[in-house]
Amino acid sequence: MTCPICGKPVEKEARPFCSKRCADVDLSRWLNGSYAVPSEDPDDFDELEEALTKEAGKAEGRGRPH
């Protein structure tokens, strides 16, 4: 079995990866959204639009002097 990140042989302690480093690379990809399950559900698009609008409003508020 080979590491899905770098292709080296898998180490028992880090399975299914070859090292903690590759496991951390994989976790980072999950956390930053590199891995995602595509959806065409209209409700998902509505929720995404609401979340982006809310986040944009927060970002605008941070740029204003108080």
N, CA, C, O and CB atoms as a CASP TS submission, in Angstrom:
PFRMAT TS
TARGET T0000
AUTHOR 0000-0000-0000
METHOD Language model
MODEL 1
PARENT N/A
ATOM      1  N   MET     1       0.855  -1.171   0.000  1.00  0.00           N
ATOM      2  CA  MET     1       0.000   0.000   0.000  1.00  0.00           C
ATOM      3  C   MET     1       0.901   1.234   0.000  1.00  0.00           C
ATOM      4  O   MET     1       1.931   1.259   0.674  1.00  0.00           O
ATOM      5  CB  MET     1      -0.973  -0.002   1.230  1.00  0.00           C
ATOM      6  N   THR     2       0.506   2.259  -0.763  1.00  0.00           N
ATOM      7  CA  THR     2       1.299   3.483  -0.832  1.00  0.00           C
ATOM      8  C   THR     2       0.528   4.668  -0.265  1.00  0.00           C
ATOM      9  O   THR     2      -0.703   4.680  -0.250  1.00  0.00           O
ATOM     10  CB  THR     2       1.714   3.769  -2.275  1.00  0.00           C
ATOM     11  N   CYS     3       1.269   5.653   0.197  1.00  0.00           N
ATOM     12  CA  CYS     3       0.706   6.880   0.770  1.00  0.00           C
ATOM     13  C   CYS     3      -0.071   7.634  -0.313  1.00  0.00           C
ATOM     14  O   CYS     3       0.450   7.836  -1.410  1.00  0.00           O
ATOM     15  CB  CYS     3       1.831   7.784   1.373  1.00  0.00           C
ATOM     16  N   PRO     4      -1.309   8.052  -0.024  1.00  0.00           N
ATOM     17  CA  PRO     4      -2.089   8.781  -1.032  1.00  0.00           C
ATOM     18  C   PRO     4      -1.566  10.198  -1.293  1.00  0.00           C
ATOM     19  O   PRO     4      -1.956  10.827  -2.276  1.00  0.00           O
ATOM     20  CB  PRO     4      -3.537   8.855  -0.596  1.00  0.00           C
ATOM     21  N   ILE     5      -0.691  10.699  -0.426  1.00  0.00           N
ATOM     22  CA  ILE     5      -0.161  12.055  -0.597  1.00  0.00           C
ATOM     23  C   ILE     5       1.117  12.051  -1.435  1.00  0.00           C
ATOM     24  O   ILE     5       1.225  12.796  -2.409  1.00  0.00           O
ATOM     25  CB  ILE     5       0.111  12.695   0.770  1.00  0.00           C
ATOM     26  N   CYS     6       2.094  11.205  -1.054  1.00  0.00           N
ATOM     27  CA  CYS     6       3.391  11.255  -1.736  1.00  0.00           C
ATOM     28  C   CYS     6       3.759   9.984  -2.495  1.00  0.00           C
ATOM     29  O   CYS     6       4.697   9.997  -3.293  1.00  0.00           O
ATOM     30  CB  CYS     6       4.455  11.543  -0.741  1.00  0.00           C
ATOM     31  N   GLY     7       3.032   8.877  -2.261  1.00  0.00           N
ATOM     32  CA  GLY     7       3.295   7.644  -2.987  1.00  0.00           C
ATOM     33  C   GLY     7       4.332   6.725  -2.360  1.00  0.00           C
ATOM     34  O   GLY     7       4.601   5.649  -2.893  1.00  0.00           O
ATOM     35  N   LYS     8       4.929   7.135  -1.217  1.00  0.00           N
ATOM     36  CA  LYS     8       5.894   6.278  -0.528  1.00  0.00           C
ATOM     37  C   LYS     8       5.154   5.132   0.160  1.00  0.00           C
ATOM     38  O   LYS     8       3.938   5.201   0.334  1.00  0.00           O
ATOM     39  CB  LYS     8       6.726   7.094   0.505  1.00  0.00           C
ATOM     40  N   PRO     9       5.871   4.083   0.551  1.00  0.00           N
ATOM     41  CA  PRO     9       5.223   2.981   1.273  1.00  0.00           C
ATOM     42  C   PRO     9       4.620   3.452   2.600  1.00  0.00           C
ATOM     43  O   PRO     9       5.179   4.318   3.272  1.00  0.00           O
ATOM     44  CB  PRO     9       6.233   1.852   1.530  1.00  0.00           C
ATOM     45  N   VAL    10       3.495   2.881   2.962  1.00  0.00           N
ATOM     46  CA  VAL    10       2.776   3.248   4.187  1.00  0.00           C
ATOM     47  C   VAL    10       3.530   2.730   5.408  1.00  0.00           C
ATOM     48  O   VAL    10       4.046   1.612   5.406  1.00  0.00           O
ATOM     49  CB  VAL    10       1.328   2.687   4.166  1.00  0.00           C
ATOM     50  N   GLU    11       3.586   3.556   6.444  1.00  0.00           N
ATOM     51  CA  GLU    11       4.159   3.157   7.727  1.00  0.00           C
ATOM     52  C   GLU    11       3.024   2.803   8.677  1.00  0.00           C
ATOM     53  O   GLU    11       2.004   3.491   8.720  1.00  0.00           O
ATOM     54  CB  GLU    11       5.055   4.286   8.324  1.00  0.00           C
ATOM     55  N   LYS    12       3.204   1.732   9.435  1.00  0.00           N
ATOM     56  CA  LYS    12       2.165   1.229  10.337  1.00  0.00           C
ATOM     57  C   LYS    12       1.642   2.325  11.275  1.00  0.00           C
ATOM     58  O   LYS    12       0.435   2.422  11.494  1.00  0.00           O
ATOM     59  CB  LYS    12       2.708   0.056  11.159  1.00  0.00           C
ATOM     60  N   GLU    13       2.535   3.147  11.830  1.00  0.00           N
ATOM     61  CA  GLU    13       2.157   4.178  12.798  1.00  0.00           C
ATOM     62  C   GLU    13       1.328   5.311  12.179  1.00  0.00           C
ATOM     63  O   GLU    13       0.571   5.979  12.883  1.00  0.00           O
ATOM     64  CB  GLU    13       3.402   4.754  13.434  1.00  0.00           C
ATOM     65  N   ALA    14       1.465   5.523  10.900  1.00  0.00           N
ATOM     66  CA  ALA    14       0.803   6.655  10.248  1.00  0.00           C
ATOM     67  C   ALA    14      -0.265   6.226   9.248  1.00  0.00           C
ATOM     68  O   ALA    14      -0.791   7.061   8.511  1.00  0.00           O
ATOM     69  CB  ALA    14       1.827   7.509   9.549  1.00  0.00           C
ATOM     70  N   ARG    15      -0.584   4.961   9.214  1.00  0.00           N
ATOM     71  CA  ARG    15      -1.509   4.410   8.233  1.00  0.00           C
ATOM     72  C   ARG    15      -2.777   5.237   8.094  1.00  0.00           C
ATOM     73  O   ARG    15      -3.358   5.583   9.122  1.00  0.00           O
ATOM     74  CB  ARG    15      -1.867   3.001   8.604  1.00  0.00           C
ATOM     75  N   PRO    16      -3.237   5.570   6.929  1.00  0.00           N
ATOM     76  CA  PRO    16      -2.855   5.094   5.601  1.00  0.00           C
ATOM     77  C   PRO    16      -1.769   5.946   4.944  1.00  0.00           C
ATOM     78  O   PRO    16      -1.597   5.896   3.726  1.00  0.00           O
ATOM     79  CB  PRO    16      -4.068   5.056   4.711  1.00  0.00           C
ATOM     80  N   PHE    17      -1.040   6.724   5.737  1.00  0.00           N
ATOM     81  CA  PHE    17       0.003   7.594   5.202  1.00  0.00           C
ATOM     82  C   PHE    17       1.386   7.024   5.518  1.00  0.00           C
ATOM     83  O   PHE    17       1.509   6.031   6.235  1.00  0.00           O
ATOM     84  CB  PHE    17      -0.135   9.021   5.774  1.00  0.00           C
ATOM     85  N   CYS    18       2.423   7.664   4.976  1.00  0.00           N
ATOM     86  CA  CYS    18       3.788   7.206   5.238  1.00  0.00           C
ATOM     87  C   CYS    18       4.374   7.894   6.461  1.00  0.00           C
ATOM     88  O   CYS    18       5.344   7.411   7.045  1.00  0.00           O
ATOM     89  CB  CYS    18       4.677   7.457   4.022  1.00  0.00           C
ATOM     90  N   SER    19       3.784   9.024   6.850  1.00  0.00           N
ATOM     91  CA  SER    19       4.344   9.790   7.966  1.00  0.00           C
ATOM     92  C   SER    19       3.278  10.724   8.533  1.00  0.00           C
ATOM     93  O   SER    19       2.217  10.923   7.941  1.00  0.00           O
ATOM     94  CB  SER    19       5.592  10.597   7.514  1.00  0.00           C
ATOM     95  N   LYS    20       3.591  11.288   9.697  1.00  0.00           N
ATOM     96  CA  LYS    20       2.695  12.280  10.300  1.00  0.00           C
ATOM     97  C   LYS    20       2.600  13.507   9.391  1.00  0.00           C
ATOM     98  O   LYS    20       1.547  14.137   9.298  1.00  0.00           O
ATOM     99  CB  LYS    20       3.194  12.690  11.720  1.00  0.00           C
ATOM    100  N   ARG    21       3.708  13.842   8.720  1.00  0.00           N
ATOM    101  CA  ARG    21       3.699  14.996   7.824  1.00  0.00           C
ATOM    102  C   ARG    21       2.631  14.842   6.733  1.00  0.00           C
ATOM    103  O   ARG    21       1.858  15.767   6.483  1.00  0.00           O
ATOM    104  CB  ARG    21       5.085  15.183   7.186  1.00  0.00           C
ATOM    105  N   CYS    22       2.592  13.687   6.095  1.00  0.00           N
ATOM    106  CA  CYS    22       1.595  13.463   5.039  1.00  0.00           C
ATOM    107  C   CYS    22       0.183  13.438   5.626  1.00  0.00           C
ATOM    108  O   CYS    22      -0.760  13.907   4.989  1.00  0.00           O
ATOM    109  CB  CYS    22       1.885  12.138   4.292  1.00  0.00           C
ATOM    110  N   ALA    23       0.033  12.900   6.826  1.00  0.00           N
ATOM    111  CA  ALA    23      -1.278  12.925   7.483  1.00  0.00           C
ATOM    112  C   ALA    23      -1.705  14.367   7.737  1.00  0.00           C
ATOM    113  O   ALA    23      -2.873  14.711   7.559  1.00  0.00           O
ATOM    114  CB  ALA    23      -1.244  12.129   8.814  1.00  0.00           C
ATOM    115  N   ASP    24      -0.758  15.213   8.155  1.00  0.00           N
ATOM    116  CA  ASP    24      -1.062  16.623   8.393  1.00  0.00           C
ATOM    117  C   ASP    24      -1.386  17.357   7.092  1.00  0.00           C
ATOM    118  O   ASP    24      -2.251  18.232   7.076  1.00  0.00           O
ATOM    119  CB  ASP    24       0.110  17.302   9.095  1.00  0.00           C
ATOM    120  N   VAL    25      -0.707  17.012   6.014  1.00  0.00           N
ATOM    121  CA  VAL    25      -1.013  17.606   4.708  1.00  0.00           C
ATOM    122  C   VAL    25      -2.443  17.266   4.311  1.00  0.00           C
ATOM    123  O   VAL    25      -3.181  18.128   3.835  1.00  0.00           O
ATOM    124  CB  VAL    25      -0.018  17.110   3.625  1.00  0.00           C
ATOM    125  N   ASP    26      -2.832  16.008   4.508  1.00  0.00           N
ATOM    126  CA  ASP    26      -4.187  15.585   4.182  1.00  0.00           C
ATOM    127  C   ASP    26      -5.211  16.331   5.037  1.00  0.00           C
ATOM    128  O   ASP    26      -6.219  16.810   4.518  1.00  0.00           O
ATOM    129  CB  ASP    26      -4.333  14.072   4.377  1.00  0.00           C
ATOM    130  N   LEU    27      -4.959  16.432   6.345  1.00  0.00           N
ATOM    131  CA  LEU    27      -5.867  17.163   7.237  1.00  0.00           C
ATOM    132  C   LEU    27      -5.993  18.617   6.811  1.00  0.00           C
ATOM    133  O   LEU    27      -7.093  19.169   6.795  1.00  0.00           O
ATOM    134  CB  LEU    27      -5.377  17.083   8.690  1.00  0.00           C
ATOM    135  N   SER    28      -4.881  19.233   6.468  1.00  0.00           N
ATOM    136  CA  SER    28      -4.897  20.626   6.019  1.00  0.00           C
ATOM    137  C   SER    28      -5.764  20.803   4.771  1.00  0.00           C
ATOM    138  O   SER    28      -6.494  21.786   4.644  1.00  0.00           O
ATOM    139  CB  SER    28      -3.470  21.107   5.737  1.00  0.00           C
ATOM    140  N   ARG    29      -5.673  19.852   3.867  1.00  0.00           N
ATOM    141  CA  ARG    29      -6.499  19.922   2.647  1.00  0.00           C
ATOM    142  C   ARG    29      -7.976  19.838   2.983  1.00  0.00           C
ATOM    143  O   ARG    29      -8.788  20.530   2.369  1.00  0.00           O
ATOM    144  CB  ARG    29      -6.123  18.795   1.672  1.00  0.00           C
ATOM    145  N   TRP    30      -8.343  18.992   3.958  1.00  0.00           N
ATOM    146  CA  TRP    30      -9.745  18.907   4.381  1.00  0.00           C
ATOM    147  C   TRP    30     -10.184  20.217   5.013  1.00  0.00           C
ATOM    148  O   TRP    30     -11.266  20.723   4.717  1.00  0.00           O
ATOM    149  CB  TRP    30      -9.951  17.741   5.372  1.00  0.00           C
ATOM    150  N   LEU    31      -9.342  20.770   5.888  1.00  0.00           N
ATOM    151  CA  LEU    31      -9.725  21.968   6.627  1.00  0.00           C
ATOM    152  C   LEU    31      -9.805  23.215   5.759  1.00  0.00           C
ATOM    153  O   LEU    31     -10.619  24.097   6.033  1.00  0.00           O
ATOM    154  CB  LEU    31      -8.755  22.204   7.738  1.00  0.00           C
ATOM    155  N   ASN    32      -8.978  23.310   4.712  1.00  0.00           N
ATOM    156  CA  ASN    32      -9.040  24.511   3.873  1.00  0.00           C
ATOM    157  C   ASN    32     -10.005  24.368   2.699  1.00  0.00           C
ATOM    158  O   ASN    32     -10.135  25.281   1.884  1.00  0.00           O
ATOM    159  CB  ASN    32      -7.663  24.840   3.351  1.00  0.00           C
ATOM    160  N   GLY    33     -10.683  23.218   2.613  1.00  0.00           N
ATOM    161  CA  GLY    33     -11.705  23.053   1.587  1.00  0.00           C
ATOM    162  C   GLY    33     -11.212  22.501   0.264  1.00  0.00           C
ATOM    163  O   GLY    33     -11.964  22.487  -0.710  1.00  0.00           O
ATOM    164  N   SER    34      -9.970  22.046   0.201  1.00  0.00           N
ATOM    165  CA  SER    34      -9.464  21.471  -1.045  1.00  0.00           C
ATOM    166  C   SER    34     -10.239  20.216  -1.430  1.00  0.00           C
ATOM    167  O   SER    34     -10.452  19.937  -2.610  1.00  0.00           O
ATOM    168  CB  SER    34      -7.975  21.146  -0.914  1.00  0.00           C
ATOM    169  N   TYR    35     -10.655  19.465  -0.413  1.00  0.00           N
ATOM    170  CA  TYR    35     -11.495  18.298  -0.655  1.00  0.00           C
ATOM    171  C   TYR    35     -12.942  18.721  -0.405  1.00  0.00           C
ATOM    172  O   TYR    35     -13.247  19.321   0.626  1.00  0.00           O
ATOM    173  CB  TYR    35     -11.079  17.079   0.263  1.00  0.00           C
ATOM    174  N   ALA    36     -13.799  18.419  -1.315  1.00  0.00           N
ATOM    175  CA  ALA    36     -15.206  18.763  -1.138  1.00  0.00           C
ATOM    176  C   ALA    36     -16.067  17.791  -1.939  1.00  0.00           C
ATOM    177  O   ALA    36     -15.632  17.234  -2.947  1.00  0.00           O
ATOM    178  CB  ALA    36     -15.479  20.228  -1.574  1.00  0.00           C
ATOM    179  N   VAL    37     -17.273  17.605  -1.477  1.00  0.00           N
ATOM    180  CA  VAL    37     -18.233  16.767  -2.177  1.00  0.00           C
ATOM    181  C   VAL    37     -19.145  17.704  -2.959  1.00  0.00           C
ATOM    182  O   VAL    37     -19.847  18.520  -2.362  1.00  0.00           O
ATOM    183  CB  VAL    37     -19.049  15.851  -1.183  1.00  0.00           C
ATOM    184  N   PRO    38     -19.144  17.599  -4.289  1.00  0.00           N
ATOM    185  CA  PRO    38     -19.993  18.496  -5.078  1.00  0.00           C
ATOM    186  C   PRO    38     -21.473  18.236  -4.841  1.00  0.00           C
ATOM    187  O   PRO    38     -21.896  17.107  -4.591  1.00  0.00           O
ATOM    188  CB  PRO    38     -19.679  18.349  -6.558  1.00  0.00           C
ATOM    189  N   SER    39     -22.245  19.307  -4.926  1.00  0.00           N
ATOM    190  CA  SER    39     -23.685  19.193  -4.723  1.00  0.00           C
ATOM    191  C   SER    39     -24.405  20.100  -5.711  1.00  0.00           C
ATOM    192  O   SER    39     -23.925  21.180  -6.055  1.00  0.00           O
ATOM    193  CB  SER    39     -24.073  19.553  -3.266  1.00  0.00           C
ATOM    194  N   GLU    40     -25.548  19.643  -6.150  1.00  0.00           N
ATOM    195  CA  GLU    40     -26.381  20.463  -7.013  1.00  0.00           C
ATOM    196  C   GLU    40     -27.740  20.689  -6.368  1.00  0.00           C
ATOM    197  O   GLU    40     -28.692  21.084  -7.041  1.00  0.00           O
ATOM    198  CB  GLU    40     -26.542  19.810  -8.392  1.00  0.00           C
ATOM    199  N   ASP    41     -27.832  20.442  -5.074  1.00  0.00           N
ATOM    200  CA  ASP    41     -29.056  20.658  -4.304  1.00  0.00           C
ATOM    201  C   ASP    41     -29.283  22.164  -4.158  1.00  0.00           C
ATOM    202  O   ASP    41     -28.414  22.850  -3.620  1.00  0.00           O
ATOM    203  CB  ASP    41     -28.970  19.963  -2.900  1.00  0.00           C
ATOM    204  N   PRO    42     -30.410  22.702  -4.613  1.00  0.00           N
ATOM    205  CA  PRO    42     -30.676  24.140  -4.521  1.00  0.00           C
ATOM    206  C   PRO    42     -30.571  24.680  -3.089  1.00  0.00           C
ATOM    207  O   PRO    42     -30.162  25.824  -2.891  1.00  0.00           O
ATOM    208  CB  PRO    42     -32.055  24.437  -5.072  1.00  0.00           C
ATOM    209  N   ASP    43     -30.933  23.878  -2.103  1.00  0.00           N
ATOM    210  CA  ASP    43     -30.820  24.329  -0.717  1.00  0.00           C
ATOM    211  C   ASP    43     -29.367  24.598  -0.342  1.00  0.00           C
ATOM    212  O   ASP    43     -29.086  25.522   0.422  1.00  0.00           O
ATOM    213  CB  ASP    43     -31.423  23.290   0.231  1.00  0.00           C
ATOM    214  N   ASP    44     -28.448  23.804  -0.871  1.00  0.00           N
ATOM    215  CA  ASP    44     -27.032  24.019  -0.590  1.00  0.00           C
ATOM    216  C   ASP    44     -26.573  25.356  -1.161  1.00  0.00           C
ATOM    217  O   ASP    44     -25.808  26.071  -0.514  1.00  0.00           O
ATOM    218  CB  ASP    44     -26.186  22.872  -1.167  1.00  0.00           C
ATOM    219  N   PHE    45     -27.025  25.700  -2.350  1.00  0.00           N
ATOM    220  CA  PHE    45     -26.651  26.971  -2.954  1.00  0.00           C
ATOM    221  C   PHE    45     -27.193  28.144  -2.135  1.00  0.00           C
ATOM    222  O   PHE    45     -26.497  29.141  -1.941  1.00  0.00           O
ATOM    223  CB  PHE    45     -27.166  27.045  -4.398  1.00  0.00           C
ATOM    224  N   ASP    46     -28.423  28.028  -1.660  1.00  0.00           N
ATOM    225  CA  ASP    46     -29.017  29.082  -0.833  1.00  0.00           C
ATOM    226  C   ASP    46     -28.239  29.264   0.461  1.00  0.00           C
ATOM    227  O   ASP    46     -27.968  30.394   0.868  1.00  0.00           O
ATOM    228  CB  ASP    46     -30.482  28.760  -0.522  1.00  0.00           C
ATOM    229  N   GLU    47     -27.875  28.160   1.115  1.00  0.00           N
ATOM    230  CA  GLU    47     -27.115  28.242   2.356  1.00  0.00           C
ATOM    231  C   GLU    47     -25.737  28.851   2.112  1.00  0.00           C
ATOM    232  O   GLU    47     -25.264  29.654   2.916  1.00  0.00           O
ATOM    233  CB  GLU    47     -26.976  26.854   2.990  1.00  0.00           C
ATOM    234  N   LEU    48     -25.098  28.478   1.018  1.00  0.00           N
ATOM    235  CA  LEU    48     -23.793  29.034   0.692  1.00  0.00           C
ATOM    236  C   LEU    48     -23.900  30.532   0.455  1.00  0.00           C
ATOM    237  O   LEU    48     -23.084  31.299   0.964  1.00  0.00           O
ATOM    238  CB  LEU    48     -23.202  28.338  -0.538  1.00  0.00           C
ATOM    239  N   GLU    49     -24.891  30.953  -0.307  1.00  0.00           N
ATOM    240  CA  GLU    49     -25.065  32.369  -0.588  1.00  0.00           C
ATOM    241  C   GLU    49     -25.290  33.159   0.702  1.00  0.00           C
ATOM    242  O   GLU    49     -24.723  34.238   0.873  1.00  0.00           O
ATOM    243  CB  GLU    49     -26.238  32.579  -1.551  1.00  0.00           C
ATOM    244  N   GLU    50     -26.111  32.630   1.607  1.00  0.00           N
ATOM    245  CA  GLU    50     -26.357  33.300   2.886  1.00  0.00           C
ATOM    246  C   GLU    50     -25.071  33.400   3.706  1.00  0.00           C
ATOM    247  O   GLU    50     -24.785  34.447   4.286  1.00  0.00           O
ATOM    248  CB  GLU    50     -27.438  32.550   3.686  1.00  0.00           C
ATOM    249  N   ALA    51     -24.308  32.329   3.756  1.00  0.00           N
ATOM    250  CA  ALA    51     -23.061  32.326   4.524  1.00  0.00           C
ATOM    251  C   ALA    51     -22.058  33.327   3.951  1.00  0.00           C
ATOM    252  O   ALA    51     -21.395  34.042   4.703  1.00  0.00           O
ATOM    253  CB  ALA    51     -22.448  30.917   4.541  1.00  0.00           C
ATOM    254  N   LEU    52     -21.947  33.379   2.627  1.00  0.00           N
ATOM    255  CA  LEU    52     -21.019  34.315   2.000  1.00  0.00           C
ATOM    256  C   LEU    52     -21.451  35.761   2.225  1.00  0.00           C
ATOM    257  O   LEU    52     -20.611  36.630   2.462  1.00  0.00           O
ATOM    258  CB  LEU    52     -20.908  34.027   0.506  1.00  0.00           C
ATOM    259  N   THR    53     -22.737  36.020   2.153  1.00  0.00           N
ATOM    260  CA  THR    53     -23.250  37.370   2.389  1.00  0.00           C
ATOM    261  C   THR    53     -22.969  37.789   3.826  1.00  0.00           C
ATOM    262  O   THR    53     -22.544  38.916   4.082  1.00  0.00           O
ATOM    263  CB  THR    53     -24.765  37.443   2.093  1.00  0.00           C
ATOM    264  N   LYS    54     -23.208  36.877   4.756  1.00  0.00           N
ATOM    265  CA  LYS    54     -22.962  37.171   6.165  1.00  0.00           C
ATOM    266  C   LYS    54     -21.479  37.437   6.406  1.00  0.00           C
ATOM    267  O   LYS    54     -21.129  38.375   7.121  1.00  0.00           O
ATOM    268  CB  LYS    54     -23.448  36.010   7.051  1.00  0.00           C
ATOM    269  N   GLU    55     -20.619  36.635   5.825  1.00  0.00           N
ATOM    270  CA  GLU    55     -19.175  36.800   6.005  1.00  0.00           C
ATOM    271  C   GLU    55     -18.695  38.106   5.370  1.00  0.00           C
ATOM    272  O   GLU    55     -17.824  38.776   5.925  1.00  0.00           O
ATOM    273  CB  GLU    55     -18.417  35.603   5.397  1.00  0.00           C
ATOM    274  N   ALA    56     -19.249  38.472   4.219  1.00  0.00           N
ATOM    275  CA  ALA    56     -18.870  39.725   3.569  1.00  0.00           C
ATOM    276  C   ALA    56     -19.267  40.916   4.436  1.00  0.00           C
ATOM    277  O   ALA    56     -18.531  41.899   4.517  1.00  0.00           O
ATOM    278  CB  ALA    56     -19.524  39.833   2.179  1.00  0.00           C
ATOM    279  N   GLY    57     -20.420  40.831   5.080  1.00  0.00           N
ATOM    280  CA  GLY    57     -20.854  41.889   5.986  1.00  0.00           C
ATOM    281  C   GLY    57     -19.928  42.035   7.175  1.00  0.00           C
ATOM    282  O   GLY    57     -19.639  43.152   7.605  1.00  0.00           O
ATOM    283  N   LYS    58     -19.458  40.918   7.712  1.00  0.00           N
ATOM    284  CA  LYS    58     -18.511  40.952   8.831  1.00  0.00           C
ATOM    285  C   LYS    58     -17.200  41.590   8.390  1.00  0.00           C
ATOM    286  O   LYS    58     -16.612  42.385   9.124  1.00  0.00           O
ATOM    287  CB  LYS    58     -18.257  39.527   9.379  1.00  0.00           C
ATOM    288  N   ALA    59     -16.745  41.241   7.193  1.00  0.00           N
ATOM    289  CA  ALA    59     -15.476  41.764   6.684  1.00  0.00           C
ATOM    290  C   ALA    59     -15.560  43.270   6.488  1.00  0.00           C
ATOM    291  O   ALA    59     -14.597  43.983   6.774  1.00  0.00           O
ATOM    292  CB  ALA    59     -15.098  41.078   5.361  1.00  0.00           C
ATOM    293  N   GLU    60     -16.684  43.760   6.010  1.00  0.00           N
ATOM    294  CA  GLU    60     -16.865  45.199   5.825  1.00  0.00           C
ATOM    295  C   GLU    60     -16.831  45.913   7.165  1.00  0.00           C
ATOM    296  O   GLU    60     -16.257  46.996   7.281  1.00  0.00           O
ATOM    297  CB  GLU    60     -18.187  45.492   5.099  1.00  0.00           C
ATOM    298  N   GLY    61     -17.441  45.314   8.171  1.00  0.00           N
ATOM    299  CA  GLY    61     -17.473  45.911   9.502  1.00  0.00           C
ATOM    300  C   GLY    61     -16.105  46.028  10.144  1.00  0.00           C
ATOM    301  O   GLY    61     -15.873  46.933  10.946  1.00  0.00           O
ATOM    302  N   ARG    62     -15.200  45.130   9.805  1.00  0.00           N
ATOM    303  CA  ARG    62     -13.847  45.147  10.367  1.00  0.00           C
ATOM    304  C   ARG    62     -13.007  46.264   9.776  1.00  0.00           C
ATOM    305  O   ARG    62     -12.061  46.733  10.410  1.00  0.00           O
ATOM    306  CB  ARG    62     -13.162  43.812  10.133  1.00  0.00           C
ATOM    307  N   GLY    63     -13.344  46.693   8.570  1.00  0.00           N
ATOM    308  CA  GLY    63     -12.524  47.707   7.897  1.00  0.00           C
ATOM    309  C   GLY    63     -12.896  49.128   8.281  1.00  0.00           C
ATOM    310  O   GLY    63     -12.168  50.058   7.934  1.00  0.00           O
ATOM    311  N   ARG    64     -13.979  49.325   8.970  1.00  0.00           N
ATOM    312  CA  ARG    64     -14.423  50.681   9.331  1.00  0.00           C
ATOM    313  C   ARG    64     -13.780  51.146  10.630  1.00  0.00           C
ATOM    314  O   ARG    64     -13.654  50.361  11.570  1.00  0.00           O
ATOM    315  CB  ARG    64     -15.951  50.728   9.462  1.00  0.00           C
ATOM    316  N   PRO    65     -13.364  52.429  10.697  1.00  0.00           N
ATOM    317  CA  PRO    65     -12.862  52.951  11.964  1.00  0.00           C
ATOM    318  C   PRO    65     -14.015  53.135  12.942  1.00  0.00           C
ATOM    319  O   PRO    65     -15.143  53.418  12.538  1.00  0.00           O
ATOM    320  CB  PRO    65     -12.115  54.285  11.751  1.00  0.00           C
ATOM    321  N   HIS    66     -13.726  52.974  14.224  1.00  0.00           N
ATOM    322  CA  HIS    66     -14.766  53.101  15.253  1.00  0.00           C
ATOM    323  C   HIS    66     -14.712  54.433  15.903  1.00  0.00           C
ATOM    324  O   HIS    66     -15.513  54.718  16.794  1.00  0.00           O
ATOM    325  CB  HIS    66     -14.635  52.026  16.297  1.00  0.00           C
TER
END
